[in-house]
Amino acid sequence: MISFDQIPNDLRTPGVYTEINSSRAVSGAQLLRYRVLLIGQKLQDGAASPLVPVRVTHLDTARGLFGAGSMLATMVEAALAQGGTNELWALPLQDADEAVASQGAIALAGQANAAGTLSIYIAGKACHVAVAAGDTAEELAAKLHGALDELADLPVVVTGLPAPLDALGDTVVQLQARHRGEAGDDIDIRLNLHGEPAVPGITTTITAMSGGARNPDVRPAIAALGDDWFQVWALPYTNAANLVEVENELADRFDAMREIEGHAFAAARGTLAELSALGTSRNSPHVSIVAAGSEPMPPWAKAAETAAIAARYASLDPARPLKALPYRYCLPPAEIDRQTLQERNLLLFDGIATTTVEAGGVMVTERLITTYRRNAAGAVDTAYLDVETLFTLSTLRHDWKNYLLTKYPRHKVGNDGVRFAPGQAVVTPGLIKAEAVSKFREWEELGLVENFDQFRADLIVERNAADPSRIDVLLPPDLINGLRILATQIQFRL
């Protein structure tokens, strides 16, 4: 007797009745669609409402929503540089109350002996000023002031007019971060980033951005998300208070009672010792902190582009290593600032993800690890070392869940060996076990798992002893491993 969903058994009215059932319509594994969430600050003139996520597809839209030169507009620019078809969402924050803006300066002295170009880079963005022979420092400072004023996408603004403010009488162009908060201290200012020639006769002294205080609190942003599901997050902050909130939220989303897991990427500047201290202070499988060292772009841009890279390529294959993938927005560090293999290896043991620079000068991902290093008992644990493990587990869990909910949405539970009539909506432990074996084969063909004999031997499917309406399943997949190290010994003969 067939189990119908819509046509009753006591029907006497004549007619031909046909119901449609889609439980067998979908075949194959259902891979996740990755949605990227960028969390960052907006400017007051941005049209977006604070704490309201908005989907963004164009940079000009982001500038209008969050303000040109804002942290969040820059994050959108970095993420869009990766292309792809992943949904991109932005969650705007306001500057914190009582926050303080970072300050910096560019001091000029002397007189140009020949024509040239003054090349100043702020957050990796160029400001080129034409210099005429005979230009004084005061004249050149005025030109620089005007040129910086015209660059709306810079994360800084020029304050006041150039003036001889330092002890040496140099003419100083003062800068202030557009946003208030300690993140502004990470805005890089440098001269001749790409090896441009200096202006003869002109001395340039840069005062790094500093003095910023108090990042926004991410708790209202997390609360605003509710249960909306974003698989990849970009976080612009690495202060302990905000990291704790994000770690706790993502751990809760990973729980079986929510199953809306996500992974957050942040980036941090600093020396080897500073980065190591940051990495060893954290221990979350759901957060990655990428080393940004002394790179030209701000850390929030690297966090956003790393998140976009992860989403784009994990959506194609969650188990494939996210290595050697190019950054298209973020510029590489200067050669003198690049970390050695030994330094990067130390960071990878301290919970910091790494990037490197190819021979052509393009920065690429090297190994995107999480900050997870120890289990609850304090023992060294590599179970969640690589983000690919989390992405693969997420794919398996949600494919399994989606498959069962589609195929067995309203079934009854029976024991194996009972002679139910063909067509009855009854599921048994043996049937679910067969489904698990079949699903493993699908995952195996996709290159997500391996070792079928082990899976079949360790698979447990049984009816719950306390609740007869429940079937318990232990899925023991052996996840595929990424090729990260190829070690070769050449044992030669003479």
Disulfide bonds with the S-S distance in Angstrom:
none
